[in-house]
């Protein structure tokens, strides 16, 4: 569980990832170890962004884990049908490069107070860094960084000779 997560006891997390996908472990464990509730869905709902968005709103979901492509599709659906689940307090994205598109800026502006976390790791269940995006989405960078190491974690950035790069001297990154 993240130290600065808003989701704790009683928070509702959507089990969006199929159980065969690694991020399902993150959804399940981050929720159950913090005293939250896991809200299950079937496969048909995963594929229908409009129905999924309405379900998130109806079920008062507080937290989502999803890759950028799904987040973008959800934001497009929200702006098209003008449904913004105000219960959402945090969204975690990982698995591919995050891009803050105009639709995402609109989505997060209208959600009002929902935090976006850009997470990075070898797989989503091994997150090692994250960047917290909050405040005014108009000020978010178009291509956010992967952030800083999460609690109790260290990262090492290596150069092309596989030597640890000194702080402040990033050179070429192999991430």
OpenMM code with the backbone's topology and positions (N, CA, C; nanometers):
from openmm import Vec3, app, unit

residues = "UNK UNK UNK UNK UNK UNK UNK UNK UNK UNK UNK UNK UNK UNK UNK UNK UNK UNK UNK UNK UNK UNK UNK UNK UNK UNK UNK UNK UNK UNK UNK UNK UNK UNK UNK UNK UNK UNK UNK UNK UNK UNK UNK UNK UNK UNK UNK UNK UNK UNK UNK UNK UNK UNK UNK UNK UNK UNK UNK UNK UNK UNK UNK UNK UNK UNK UNK UNK UNK UNK UNK UNK UNK UNK UNK UNK UNK UNK UNK UNK UNK UNK UNK UNK UNK UNK UNK UNK UNK UNK UNK UNK UNK UNK UNK UNK UNK UNK UNK UNK UNK UNK UNK UNK UNK UNK UNK UNK UNK UNK UNK UNK UNK UNK UNK UNK UNK UNK UNK UNK UNK UNK UNK UNK UNK UNK UNK UNK UNK UNK UNK UNK UNK UNK UNK UNK UNK UNK UNK UNK UNK UNK UNK UNK UNK UNK UNK UNK UNK UNK UNK UNK UNK UNK UNK UNK UNK UNK UNK UNK UNK UNK UNK UNK UNK UNK UNK UNK UNK UNK UNK UNK UNK UNK UNK".split()
positions = [
    Vec3(0.0847, -0.1178, 0.0000),
    Vec3(0.0000, 0.0000, 0.0000),
    Vec3(0.0888, 0.1234, 0.0000),
    Vec3(0.0532, 0.2204, -0.0794),
    Vec3(0.1297, 0.3432, -0.0869),
    Vec3(0.1091, 0.4249, 0.0398),
    Vec3(0.2147, 0.4884, 0.0896),
    Vec3(0.2040, 0.5685, 0.2108),
    Vec3(0.1114, 0.6875, 0.1935),
    Vec3(0.1082, 0.7450, 0.0739),
    Vec3(0.0262, 0.8645, 0.0559),
    Vec3(-0.1038, 0.8355, -0.0180),
    Vec3(-0.1447, 0.7112, -0.0235),
    Vec3(-0.2707, 0.6754, -0.0883),
    Vec3(-0.3877, 0.7322, -0.0095),
    Vec3(-0.4872, 0.7774, -0.0813),
    Vec3(-0.6086, 0.8288, -0.0194),
    Vec3(-0.7050, 0.7160, 0.0157),
    Vec3(-0.6802, 0.5984, -0.0385),
    Vec3(-0.7714, 0.4850, -0.0202),
    Vec3(-0.7308, 0.4030, 0.1004),
    Vec3(-0.8179, 0.3992, 0.1967),
    Vec3(-0.7937, 0.3207, 0.3169),
    Vec3(-0.9180, 0.2437, 0.3529),
    Vec3(-0.9429, 0.2329, 0.4813),
    Vec3(-1.0572, 0.1566, 0.5314),
    Vec3(-1.1867, 0.2092, 0.4695),
    Vec3(-1.2626, 0.1191, 0.4091),
    Vec3(-1.3910, 0.1547, 0.3497),
    Vec3(-1.3850, 0.2042, 0.2065),
    Vec3(-1.2670, 0.2315, 0.1551),
    Vec3(-1.2553, 0.2794, 0.0164),
    Vec3(-1.2916, 0.1667, -0.0804),
    Vec3(-1.3507, 0.2054, -0.1918),
    Vec3(-1.3988, 0.1075, -0.2902),
    Vec3(-1.3085, 0.1109, -0.4143),
    Vec3(-1.2453, -0.0027, -0.4426),
    Vec3(-1.1569, -0.0169, -0.5581),
    Vec3(-1.2218, -0.1101, -0.6584),
    Vec3(-1.2219, -0.0708, -0.7837),
    Vec3(-1.2771, -0.1552, -0.8889),
    Vec3(-1.1765, -0.2617, -0.9284),
    Vec3(-1.2177, -0.3877, -0.9321),
    Vec3(-1.1336, -0.4979, -0.9809),
    Vec3(-1.1478, -0.5000, -1.1323),
    Vec3(-1.0727, -0.4157, -1.2007),
    Vec3(-1.0844, -0.3999, -1.3447),
    Vec3(-1.0033, -0.5034, -1.4224),
    Vec3(-0.8843, -0.5319, -1.3743),
    Vec3(-0.7961, -0.6248, -1.4459),
    Vec3(-0.8454, -0.7685, -1.4323),
    Vec3(-0.8388, -0.8457, -1.5408),
    Vec3(-0.8689, -0.9893, -1.5286),
    Vec3(-0.7702, -1.0541, -1.4319),
    Vec3(-0.8112, -1.1592, -1.3635),
    Vec3(-0.7241, -1.2251, -1.2665),
    Vec3(-0.5973, -1.2807, -1.3289),
    Vec3(-0.5960, -1.3010, -1.4601),
    Vec3(-0.4775, -1.3525, -1.5281),
    Vec3(-0.3749, -1.2439, -1.5569),
    Vec3(-0.4079, -1.1197, -1.5282),
    Vec3(-0.3177, -1.0074, -1.5547),
    Vec3(-0.2513, -0.9650, -1.4245),
    Vec3(-0.1209, -0.9337, -1.4284),
    Vec3(-0.0448, -0.9070, -1.3070),
    Vec3(-0.0987, -0.7925, -1.2218),
    Vec3(-0.1569, -0.6912, -1.2818),
    Vec3(-0.2051, -0.5774, -1.2032),
    Vec3(-0.3222, -0.6163, -1.1129),
    Vec3(-0.3880, -0.7288, -1.1409),
    Vec3(-0.4978, -0.7725, -1.0528),
    Vec3(-0.4455, -0.7963, -0.9109),
    Vec3(-0.3217, -0.8439, -0.8993),
    Vec3(-0.2610, -0.8641, -0.7678),
    Vec3(-0.2504, -0.7316, -0.6938),
    Vec3(-0.2098, -0.6257, -0.7650),
    Vec3(-0.1979, -0.4935, -0.7042),
    Vec3(-0.3358, -0.4426, -0.6595),
    Vec3(-0.4350, -0.4590, -0.7438),
    Vec3(-0.5710, -0.4165, -0.7088),
    Vec3(-0.6195, -0.4882, -0.5823),
    Vec3(-0.6030, -0.6187, -0.5817),
    Vec3(-0.6523, -0.7002, -0.4707),
    Vec3(-0.5770, -0.6703, -0.3416),
    Vec3(-0.4455, -0.6789, -0.3450),
    Vec3(-0.3670, -0.6650, -0.2221),
    Vec3(-0.3685, -0.5220, -0.1674),
    Vec3(-0.3599, -0.4220, -0.2548),
    Vec3(-0.3632, -0.2828, -0.2071),
    Vec3(-0.4971, -0.2520, -0.1419),
    Vec3(-0.6014, -0.3162, -0.1875),
    Vec3(-0.7347, -0.2930, -0.1321),
    Vec3(-0.7560, -0.3692, -0.0020),
    Vec3(-0.7324, -0.4971, -0.0041),
    Vec3(-0.7622, -0.5796, 0.1132),
    Vec3(-0.6692, -0.5510, 0.2313),
    Vec3(-0.5434, -0.5161, 0.2052),
    Vec3(-0.4509, -0.4866, 0.3148),
    Vec3(-0.4763, -0.3509, 0.3776),
    Vec3(-0.5583, -0.2672, 0.3129),
    Vec3(-0.5887, -0.1358, 0.3707),
    Vec3(-0.7315, -0.1273, 0.4236),
    Vec3(-0.8019, -0.2409, 0.4252),
    Vec3(-0.9376, -0.2427, 0.4790),
    Vec3(-1.0433, -0.1919, 0.3827),
    Vec3(-1.0098, -0.1879, 0.2547),
    Vec3(-1.1046, -0.1414, 0.1545),
    Vec3(-1.1922, -0.2532, 0.1016),
    Vec3(-1.2819, -0.2158, 0.0110),
    Vec3(-1.3711, -0.3118, -0.0537),
    Vec3(-1.3344, -0.3231, -0.2006),
    Vec3(-1.3326, -0.4439, -0.2501),
    Vec3(-1.3034, -0.4708, -0.3901),
    Vec3(-1.4362, -0.4947, -0.4622),
    Vec3(-1.4635, -0.4164, -0.5653),
    Vec3(-1.5885, -0.4271, -0.6407),
    Vec3(-1.5592, -0.5023, -0.7698),
    Vec3(-1.6237, -0.6175, -0.7868),
    Vec3(-1.5973, -0.7049, -0.9007),
    Vec3(-1.6885, -0.6720, -1.0185),
    Vec3(-1.6381, -0.6981, -1.1400),
    Vec3(-1.7174, -0.6804, -1.2618),
    Vec3(-1.6978, -0.8018, -1.3514),
    Vec3(-1.7836, -0.8142, -1.4528),
    Vec3(-1.7659, -0.9233, -1.5486),
    Vec3(-1.6953, -0.8713, -1.6741),
    Vec3(-1.6576, -0.9644, -1.7607),
    Vec3(-1.5791, -0.9289, -1.8789),
    Vec3(-1.6524, -0.8342, -1.9730),
    Vec3(-1.7834, -0.8468, -1.9847),
    Vec3(-1.8558, -0.7598, -2.0780),
    Vec3(-1.8472, -0.6136, -2.0363),
    Vec3(-1.8455, -0.5879, -1.9079),
    Vec3(-1.8369, -0.4502, -1.8594),
    Vec3(-1.6981, -0.3900, -1.8843),
    Vec3(-1.5951, -0.4745, -1.8790),
    Vec3(-1.4580, -0.4270, -1.9048),
    Vec3(-1.4419, -0.3695, -2.0454),
    Vec3(-1.5201, -0.4175, -2.1382),
    Vec3(-1.5038, -0.3800, -2.2786),
    Vec3(-1.5957, -0.2678, -2.3240),
    Vec3(-1.6887, -0.2257, -2.2403),
    Vec3(-1.7844, -0.1212, -2.2762),
    Vec3(-1.7589, -0.0001, -2.1869),
    Vec3(-1.6839, 0.0963, -2.2385),
    Vec3(-1.6416, 0.2101, -2.1568),
    Vec3(-1.7579, 0.2946, -2.1063),
    Vec3(-1.8619, 0.3097, -2.1850),
    Vec3(-1.9776, 0.3881, -2.1401),
    Vec3(-2.0460, 0.3172, -2.0236),
    Vec3(-2.0717, 0.1875, -2.0387),
    Vec3(-2.1348, 0.1111, -1.9305),
    Vec3(-2.0437, 0.1067, -1.8078),
    Vec3(-1.9130, 0.0907, -1.8296),
    Vec3(-1.8169, 0.0871, -1.7196),
    Vec3(-1.8172, 0.2196, -1.6440),
    Vec3(-1.8176, 0.3284, -1.7154),
    Vec3(-1.8188, 0.4610, -1.6539),
    Vec3(-1.9440, 0.4799, -1.5673),
    Vec3(-2.0578, 0.4392, -1.6194),
    Vec3(-2.1833, 0.4495, -1.5432),
    Vec3(-2.1790, 0.3602, -1.4187),
    Vec3(-2.1197, 0.2417, -1.4324),
    Vec3(-2.1070, 0.1495, -1.3195),
    Vec3(-2.0170, 0.2095, -1.2109),
    Vec3(-1.9052, 0.2685, -1.2522),
    Vec3(-1.8134, 0.3333, -1.1578),
    Vec3(-1.8875, 0.4416, -1.0801),
    Vec3(-1.9695, 0.5188, -1.1512),
    Vec3(-2.0468, 0.6251, -1.0887),
    Vec3(-2.1522, 0.5674, -0.9932),
    Vec3(-2.2268, 0.4679, -1.0391),
    Vec3(-2.3335, 0.4074, -0.9576),
    Vec3(-2.2788, 0.3383, -0.8327),
    Vec3(-2.1658, 0.2718, -0.8472),
    Vec3(-2.1073, 0.1972, -0.7357),
    Vec3(-2.0185, 0.2840, -0.6452),
    Vec3(-2.0064, 0.4103, -0.6785),
    Vec3(-1.9265, 0.5051, -0.5991),
    Vec3(-1.7839, 0.4540, -0.5763),
    Vec3(-1.7214, 0.4154, -0.6878),
    Vec3(-1.5833, 0.3662, -0.6850),
    Vec3(-1.4895, 0.4814, -0.6501),
    Vec3(-1.3922, 0.4539, -0.5618),
    Vec3(-1.2950, 0.5551, -0.5201),
    Vec3(-1.1607, 0.5423, -0.5907),
    Vec3(-1.1250, 0.4192, -0.6302),
    Vec3(-0.9913, 0.3992, -0.6869),
    Vec3(-0.9966, 0.3049, -0.8058),
    Vec3(-0.9159, 0.3405, -0.9079),
    Vec3(-0.9009, 0.2591, -1.0289),
    Vec3(-0.7531, 0.2370, -1.0568),
    Vec3(-0.7212, 0.1196, -1.1092),
    Vec3(-0.5898, 0.0892, -1.1639),
    Vec3(-0.6131, 0.0577, -1.3113),
    Vec3(-0.5479, 0.1288, -1.4030),
    Vec3(-0.5658, 0.0981, -1.5444),
    Vec3(-0.4525, 0.1569, -1.6279),
    Vec3(-0.4248, 0.0951, -1.7438),
    Vec3(-0.3195, 0.1474, -1.8315),
    Vec3(-0.3677, 0.2740, -1.9032),
    Vec3(-0.2732, 0.3471, -1.9612),
    Vec3(-0.3042, 0.4726, -2.0280),
    Vec3(-0.4139, 0.4590, -2.1340),
    Vec3(-0.4064, 0.3564, -2.2175),
    Vec3(-0.5049, 0.3410, -2.3259),
    Vec3(-0.6466, 0.3307, -2.2683),
    Vec3(-0.6638, 0.2538, -2.1627),
    Vec3(-0.7959, 0.2402, -2.1001),
    Vec3(-0.8375, 0.3700, -2.0315),
    Vec3(-0.7424, 0.4378, -1.9689),
    Vec3(-0.7720, 0.5663, -1.9054),
    Vec3(-0.8176, 0.6689, -2.0091),
    Vec3(-0.7483, 0.6736, -2.1217),
    Vec3(-0.7853, 0.7646, -2.2299),
    Vec3(-0.9264, 0.7325, -2.2816),
    Vec3(-0.9553, 0.6040, -2.3011),
    Vec3(-1.0877, 0.5622, -2.3496),
    Vec3(-1.1966, 0.5981, -2.2485),
    Vec3(-1.1684, 0.5797, -2.1212),
    Vec3(-1.2649, 0.6136, -2.0168),
    Vec3(-1.2901, 0.7652, -2.0144),
    Vec3(-1.1841, 0.8433, -2.0266),
    Vec3(-1.1974, 0.9896, -2.0281),
    Vec3(-1.2767, 1.0358, -2.1500),
    Vec3(-1.2537, 0.9728, -2.2653),
    Vec3(-1.3298, 1.0074, -2.3868),
    Vec3(-1.4781, 0.9759, -2.3681),
    Vec3(-1.5073, 0.8597, -2.3094),
    Vec3(-1.6466, 0.8234, -2.2833),
    Vec3(-1.7105, 0.9236, -2.1877),
    Vec3(-1.6382, 0.9621, -2.0837),
    Vec3(-1.6914, 1.0564, -1.9844),
    Vec3(-1.7247, 1.1910, -2.0479),
    Vec3(-1.6361, 1.2406, -2.1313),
    Vec3(-1.6623, 1.3707, -2.1932),
    Vec3(-1.7728, 1.3610, -2.2979),
    Vec3(-1.7859, 1.2465, -2.3638),
    Vec3(-1.8917, 1.2285, -2.4642),
    Vec3(-2.0307, 1.2228, -2.4020),
    Vec3(-2.0433, 1.1517, -2.2908),
    Vec3(-2.1764, 1.1375, -2.2301),
    Vec3(-2.1939, 1.2271, -2.1076),
    Vec3(-2.0899, 1.3012, -2.0746),
    Vec3(-2.0919, 1.3959, -1.9618),
    Vec3(-2.1274, 1.3285, -1.8297),
    Vec3(-2.0579, 1.2180, -1.8034),
    Vec3(-2.0692, 1.1491, -1.6749),
    Vec3(-1.9312, 1.1506, -1.6120),
    Vec3(-1.9215, 1.2123, -1.4957),
    Vec3(-1.7939, 1.2235, -1.4249),
    Vec3(-1.8128, 1.1692, -1.2830),
    Vec3(-1.7587, 1.0505, -1.2548),
    Vec3(-1.7777, 0.9881, -1.1237),
    Vec3(-1.7005, 1.0641, -1.0145),
    Vec3(-1.7712, 1.1510, -0.9458),
    Vec3(-1.7084, 1.2359, -0.8449),
    Vec3(-1.6571, 1.1587, -0.7252),
    Vec3(-1.6971, 1.0329, -0.7116),
    Vec3(-1.6477, 0.9495, -0.6019),
    Vec3(-1.5007, 0.9126, -0.6214),
    Vec3(-1.4502, 0.9191, -0.7456),
    Vec3(-1.3103, 0.8817, -0.7711),
    Vec3(-1.2164, 0.9791, -0.7004),
    Vec3(-1.1275, 0.9231, -0.6186),
    Vec3(-1.0284, 1.0059, -0.5510),
    Vec3(-0.8875, 0.9790, -0.6014),
    Vec3(-0.8652, 0.8608, -0.6588),
    Vec3(-0.7326, 0.8338, -0.7141),
    Vec3(-0.7394, 0.7295, -0.8244),
    Vec3(-0.6539, 0.7530, -0.9232),
    Vec3(-0.6407, 0.6621, -1.0365),
    Vec3(-0.4926, 0.6326, -1.0532),
    Vec3(-0.4586, 0.5041, -1.0612),
    Vec3(-0.3222, 0.4600, -1.0834),
    Vec3(-0.3112, 0.4123, -1.2273),
    Vec3(-0.2097, 0.4609, -1.2974),
    Vec3(-0.1863, 0.4134, -1.4329),
    Vec3(-0.0436, 0.3608, -1.4416),
    Vec3(-0.0283, 0.2525, -1.5163),
    Vec3(0.1025, 0.1894, -1.5339),
    Vec3(0.0951, 0.1011, -1.6578),
    Vec3(0.2075, 0.0468, -1.6963),
    Vec3(0.2093, -0.0497, -1.8057),
    Vec3(0.2459, 0.0090, -1.9407),
    Vec3(0.2326, 0.1398, -1.9554),
    Vec3(0.2711, 0.2076, -2.0793),
    Vec3(0.2902, 0.3549, -2.0485),
    Vec3(0.3557, 0.4252, -2.1396),
    Vec3(0.3866, 0.5659, -2.1163),
    Vec3(0.2594, 0.6496, -2.1045),
    Vec3(0.2538, 0.7295, -1.9994),
    Vec3(0.1416, 0.8191, -1.9771),
    Vec3(0.1598, 0.9463, -2.0586),
    Vec3(0.0530, 0.9863, -2.1253),
    Vec3(0.0506, 1.1135, -2.1979),
    Vec3(-0.0699, 1.1908, -2.1457),
    Vec3(-0.0495, 1.3147, -2.1061),
    Vec3(-0.1604, 1.3965, -2.0570),
    Vec3(-0.2200, 1.4684, -2.1782),
    Vec3(-0.3254, 1.4102, -2.2299),
    Vec3(-0.3924, 1.4613, -2.3492),
    Vec3(-0.4950, 1.5675, -2.3087),
    Vec3(-0.5443, 1.6442, -2.4054),
    Vec3(-0.6498, 1.7410, -2.3727),
    Vec3(-0.7720, 1.6759, -2.3081),
    Vec3(-0.8091, 1.5560, -2.3529),
    Vec3(-0.9239, 1.4863, -2.2947),
    Vec3(-0.8960, 1.4488, -2.1487),
    Vec3(-0.7745, 1.4050, -2.1184),
    Vec3(-0.7412, 1.3724, -1.9795),
    Vec3(-0.7419, 1.4976, -1.8928),
    Vec3(-0.6926, 1.6087, -1.9451),
    Vec3(-0.6962, 1.7342, -1.8686),
    Vec3(-0.8405, 1.7710, -1.8348),
    Vec3(-0.9287, 1.7610, -1.9329),
    Vec3(-1.0705, 1.7914, -1.9099),
    Vec3(-1.1300, 1.6952, -1.8075),
    Vec3(-1.1050, 1.5662, -1.8248),
    Vec3(-1.1566, 1.4633, -1.7344),
    Vec3(-1.1173, 1.4916, -1.5898),
    Vec3(-0.9882, 1.5128, -1.5653),
    Vec3(-0.9419, 1.5344, -1.4278),
    Vec3(-0.9843, 1.6708, -1.3732),
    Vec3(-0.9994, 1.7688, -1.4590),
    Vec3(-1.0505, 1.8985, -1.4141),
    Vec3(-1.1942, 1.8837, -1.3660),
    Vec3(-1.2754, 1.8099, -1.4413),
    Vec3(-1.4160, 1.7931, -1.4051),
    Vec3(-1.4373, 1.6926, -1.2922),
    Vec3(-1.3429, 1.6009, -1.2717),
    Vec3(-1.3542, 1.5091, -1.1578),
    Vec3(-1.3353, 1.5842, -1.0267),
    Vec3(-1.2585, 1.6910, -1.0295),
    Vec3(-1.2410, 1.7755, -0.9125),
    Vec3(-1.1817, 1.6981, -0.7936),
    Vec3(-1.0560, 1.7063, -0.7762),
    Vec3(-0.9827, 1.6478, -0.6632),
    Vec3(-0.9407, 1.5029, -0.6799),
    Vec3(-0.9505, 1.4455, -0.7980),
    Vec3(-0.9009, 1.3100, -0.8195),
    Vec3(-0.7522, 1.3177, -0.8529),
    Vec3(-0.6726, 1.2381, -0.7837),
    Vec3(-0.5280, 1.2350, -0.8021),
    Vec3(-0.4933, 1.1254, -0.9027),
    Vec3(-0.3967, 1.1541, -0.9899),
    Vec3(-0.3481, 1.0564, -1.0868),
    Vec3(-0.2055, 1.0180, -1.0486),
    Vec3(-0.1808, 0.8876, -1.0376),
    Vec3(-0.0467, 0.8370, -1.0081),
    Vec3(0.0072, 0.7686, -1.1324),
    Vec3(0.1245, 0.8117, -1.1781),
    Vec3(0.1940, 0.7448, -1.2868),
    Vec3(0.2945, 0.6502, -1.2219),
    Vec3(0.2709, 0.5203, -1.2359),
    Vec3(0.3570, 0.4217, -1.1712),
    Vec3(0.4425, 0.3486, -1.2739),
    Vec3(0.5615, 0.3084, -1.2284),
    Vec3(0.6534, 0.2386, -1.3165),
    Vec3(0.7181, 0.1242, -1.2403),
    Vec3(0.7386, 0.0136, -1.3106),
    Vec3(0.8105, -0.1005, -1.2550),
    Vec3(0.8226, -0.2075, -1.3611),
    Vec3(0.9011, -0.3123, -1.3341),
    Vec3(0.9167, -0.4197, -1.4313),
    Vec3(0.7824, -0.4810, -1.4708),
    Vec3(0.6907, -0.4904, -1.3765),
    Vec3(0.5498, -0.5240, -1.4038),
    Vec3(0.4703, -0.4425, -1.3035),
    Vec3(0.3404, -0.4323, -1.3257),
    Vec3(0.2592, -0.3481, -1.2399),
    Vec3(0.2554, -0.3963, -1.0951),
    Vec3(0.2789, -0.5251, -1.0724),
    Vec3(0.2785, -0.5731, -0.9338),
    Vec3(0.4157, -0.5546, -0.8685),
    Vec3(0.5084, -0.4937, -0.9408),
    Vec3(0.6404, -0.4625, -0.8864),
    Vec3(0.6709, -0.3154, -0.9071),
    Vec3(0.5780, -0.2300, -0.8719),
    Vec3(0.5976, -0.0862, -0.8885),
    Vec3(0.7179, -0.0424, -0.8055),
    Vec3(0.8070, 0.0346, -0.8666),
    Vec3(0.9235, 0.0848, -0.7936),
    Vec3(0.9281, 0.2373, -0.7901),
    Vec3(0.8610, 0.3024, -0.8838),
    Vec3(0.8562, 0.4488, -0.8808),
    Vec3(0.7141, 0.4946, -0.9085),
    Vec3(0.6849, 0.6172, -0.8637),
    Vec3(0.5568, 0.6764, -0.8984),
    Vec3(0.5668, 0.8282, -0.8942),
    Vec3(0.4838, 0.8894, -0.9747),
    Vec3(0.4713, 1.0345, -0.9789),
    Vec3(0.3269, 1.0673, -0.9471),
    Vec3(0.3063, 1.1504, -0.8462),
    Vec3(0.1718, 1.1926, -0.8070),
    Vec3(0.1374, 1.3210, -0.8825),
    Vec3(0.0288, 1.3156, -0.9591),
    Vec3(-0.0195, 1.4317, -1.0322),
    Vec3(-0.1484, 1.4781, -0.9654),
    Vec3(-0.1430, 1.5949, -0.9042),
    Vec3(-0.2622, 1.6505, -0.8418),
    Vec3(-0.2650, 1.8003, -0.8700),
    Vec3(-0.3571, 1.8691, -0.8112),
    Vec3(-0.3697, 2.0116, -0.8406),
    Vec3(-0.4348, 2.0328, -0.9762),
    Vec3(-0.4087, 2.1463, -1.0358),
    Vec3(-0.4697, 2.1850, -1.1627),
    Vec3(-0.4122, 2.1039, -1.2790),
    Vec3(-0.4940, 2.0206, -1.3458),
    Vec3(-0.4446, 1.9406, -1.4583),
    Vec3(-0.3867, 2.0245, -1.5734),
    Vec3(-0.4234, 2.1500, -1.5825),
    Vec3(-0.3662, 2.2364, -1.6868),
    Vec3(-0.2151, 2.2525, -1.6674),
    Vec3(-0.1678, 2.2344, -1.5446),
    Vec3(-0.0250, 2.2509, -1.5168),
    Vec3(0.0533, 2.1196, -1.5236),
    Vec3(-0.0149, 2.0067, -1.5470),
    Vec3(0.0549, 1.8785, -1.5555),
    Vec3(0.1373, 1.8729, -1.6833),
    Vec3(0.2556, 1.8123, -1.6784),
    Vec3(0.3371, 1.7996, -1.8010),
    Vec3(0.2699, 1.7060, -1.9018),
    Vec3(0.2897, 1.7324, -2.0296),
    Vec3(0.2299, 1.6489, -2.1343),
    Vec3(0.2808, 1.5052, -2.1296),
    Vec3(0.4088, 1.4901, -2.0996),
    Vec3(0.4690, 1.3572, -2.0840),
    Vec3(0.5307, 1.3533, -1.9436),
    Vec3(0.4562, 1.3026, -1.8460),
    Vec3(0.5074, 1.2991, -1.7084),
    Vec3(0.6247, 1.2032, -1.6933),
    Vec3(0.7060, 1.2296, -1.5933),
    Vec3(0.8184, 1.1405, -1.5621),
    Vec3(0.7647, 1.0163, -1.4911),
    Vec3(0.8549, 0.9230, -1.4616),
    Vec3(0.8156, 0.8044, -1.3865),
    Vec3(0.8246, 0.8302, -1.2369),
    Vec3(0.8626, 0.9489, -1.1976),
    Vec3(0.8599, 0.9878, -1.0578),
    Vec3(0.9807, 0.9451, -0.9786),
    Vec3(0.9563, 0.9182, -0.8518),
    Vec3(1.0615, 0.8863, -0.7557),
    Vec3(1.0356, 0.7483, -0.6965),
    Vec3(1.1373, 0.6898, -0.6352),
    Vec3(1.1174, 0.5580, -0.5724),
    Vec3(1.0056, 0.5625, -0.4681),
    Vec3(0.9256, 0.4561, -0.4633),
    Vec3(0.8228, 0.4457, -0.3610),
    Vec3(0.8901, 0.4141, -0.2276),
    Vec3(0.8145, 0.4195, -0.1191),
    Vec3(0.8673, 0.3931, 0.0153),
    Vec3(0.9395, 0.2595, 0.0208),
    Vec3(1.0476, 0.2577, 0.0958),
    Vec3(1.1273, 0.1365, 0.1193),
    Vec3(1.1850, 0.0772, -0.0085),
    Vec3(1.2093, 0.1630, -0.1077),
    Vec3(1.2619, 0.1172, -0.2365),
    Vec3(1.3757, 0.2090, -0.2794),
    Vec3(1.4740, 0.1526, -0.3439),
    Vec3(1.5810, 0.2302, -0.4065),
    Vec3(1.5843, 0.1937, -0.5530),
    Vec3(1.6210, 0.2894, -0.6361),
    Vec3(1.6404, 0.2594, -0.7775),
    Vec3(1.7819, 0.2998, -0.8151),
    Vec3(1.8334, 0.2340, -0.9167),
    Vec3(1.9655, 0.2655, -0.9679),
    Vec3(1.9519, 0.2875, -1.1177),
    Vec3(2.0003, 0.4005, -1.1641),
    Vec3(1.9990, 0.4301, -1.3068),
    Vec3(2.1385, 0.4001, -1.3589),
    Vec3(2.1451, 0.3169, -1.4626),
    Vec3(2.2728, 0.2716, -1.5160),
    Vec3(2.3018, 0.3381, -1.6497),
    Vec3(2.4301, 0.3602, -1.6775),
    Vec3(2.4694, 0.4141, -1.8079),
    Vec3(2.4902, 0.2992, -1.9064),
    Vec3(2.5388, 0.3309, -2.0253),
    Vec3(2.5551, 0.2273, -2.1274),
    Vec3(2.6627, 0.1252, -2.0922),
    Vec3(2.7440, 0.1533, -1.9914),
    Vec3(2.8458, 0.0590, -1.9444),
    Vec3(2.7970, -0.0191, -1.8220),
    Vec3(2.6664, -0.0039, -1.7923),
    Vec3(2.6033, -0.0706, -1.6784),
    Vec3(2.6625, -0.0253, -1.5448),
    Vec3(2.7083, 0.1000, -1.5396),
    Vec3(2.7589, 0.1600, -1.4160),
    Vec3(2.6525, 0.2546, -1.3626),
    Vec3(2.6421, 0.2635, -1.2304),
    Vec3(2.5444, 0.3518, -1.1681),
    Vec3(2.5777, 0.4964, -1.2028),
    Vec3(2.4777, 0.5691, -1.2499),
    Vec3(2.4938, 0.7092, -1.2861),
    Vec3(2.4850, 0.7926, -1.1593),
    Vec3(2.5746, 0.8904, -1.1461),
    Vec3(2.5748, 0.9782, -1.0297),
    Vec3(2.4489, 1.0639, -1.0280),
    Vec3(2.4029, 1.1001, -0.9079),
    Vec3(2.2869, 1.1875, -0.8949),
    Vec3(2.3079, 1.3136, -0.9772),
    Vec3(2.2052, 1.3510, -1.0537),
    Vec3(2.2111, 1.4728, -1.1335),
    Vec3(2.2765, 1.4545, -1.2699),
    Vec3(2.3393, 1.3395, -1.2960),
    Vec3(2.4055, 1.3146, -1.4228),
    Vec3(2.3356, 1.1982, -1.4931),
    Vec3(2.2217, 1.2271, -1.5511),
    Vec3(2.1414, 1.1171, -1.6058),
    Vec3(2.1965, 1.0591, -1.7338),
    Vec3(2.2644, 1.1384, -1.8152),
    Vec3(2.3175, 1.0830, -1.9390),
    Vec3(2.2078, 1.0111, -2.0166),
    Vec3(2.2395, 0.8956, -2.0751),
    Vec3(2.1392, 0.8154, -2.1448),
    Vec3(2.0749, 0.7189, -2.0462),
    Vec3(1.9435, 0.7215, -2.0415),
    Vec3(1.8733, 0.6355, -1.9472),
    Vec3(1.8328, 0.5046, -2.0100),
    Vec3(1.8508, 0.3959, -1.9367),
    Vec3(1.8045, 0.2646, -1.9802),
    Vec3(1.7027, 0.2153, -1.8781),
    Vec3(1.5808, 0.2571, -1.8980),
    Vec3(1.4753, 0.2233, -1.8030),
    Vec3(1.3792, 0.1277, -1.8681),
] * unit.nanometer
topology = app.Topology()
chain = topology.addChain("A")
for resn in residues:
    res = topology.addResidue(resn, chain)
    for name in ("N", "CA", "C"):
        topology.addAtom(name, app.Element.getBySymbol(name[0]), res)
